[in-house]
Amino acid sequence: MLDDIFSSLPGSYVIGVVDRDTVYYFSLGVFKKTVRLSAERCVVEDGRTVENADCVCKTDEAFFLSIWEDGYRPVLGDFMAGRIKSNNPSALQRFLQAFGKKAA
């Protein structure tokens, strides 16, 4: 399921939502991907391909799927409880918007 989602990202990218190059790193249990967004394109890479991503998202597969597939949006309590961890939660909202999803 995660492979399908991440492999479909370049084709569903909404050009112009992101106005500067941004690198995301997703650690979803054993699943690891780096996603590079620019104003013009989206590139998905296997594993962690950068030392310091602009936005890191760590959670489990089920929680990520609830966000991506079910439209759930994490609240402060989710971050406080450790269900999801990020160094840049606002960038996670932009990530969703970049693929036509509603942010919080």
Order of alpha helices (4+ residues) and beta strands (2+ residues): alpha-beta-beta-beta-beta-alpha-alpha-beta-alpha
